[in-house]
Amino acid sequence: MFSAVEYTQDLIRFDTTNPPGNEGACGEFVANTLAQAGFHIERQLFGDNRVNVVATLAGTDINNDPLVMTGHLDTVPLGNAK
């Protein structure tokens, strides 16, 4: 059984602080998870250890609009905020 809590815990263990980003390992983790769930995966490399993951899952109902979701693999520091 997939645990969203455990998966989130796994995700936040990756240091993807930007700069410099370093999303490579996290992107592979996400890509592998989605591939195991049946998604077609495309990796778009755009810098040193930087990657976008595009996952596509074909639908069966051509009468409905597609669902698109987007998110970030990198994190940014809070700056001077507490």
HUPEVEN-V990031 format. One record per pair of residues at least 24 apart in sequence whose ideal C-beta (glycine too) atoms are under 8 Angstrom apart, sorted by the first residue. I is the first residue (numbers start at 1). J is the second residue. Records with the same first field share a line. If there is no record, write none. Layout:
I=J  J
This chain:
7=33
16=73  74  75
17=74  75  76  77
18=74  75  76
20=48  49
21=47  49  50  74
22=49  50  74
23=49  50  51  73  74
24=49  50  51
25=49
26=73
27=51  52  53  73
30=73
31=55
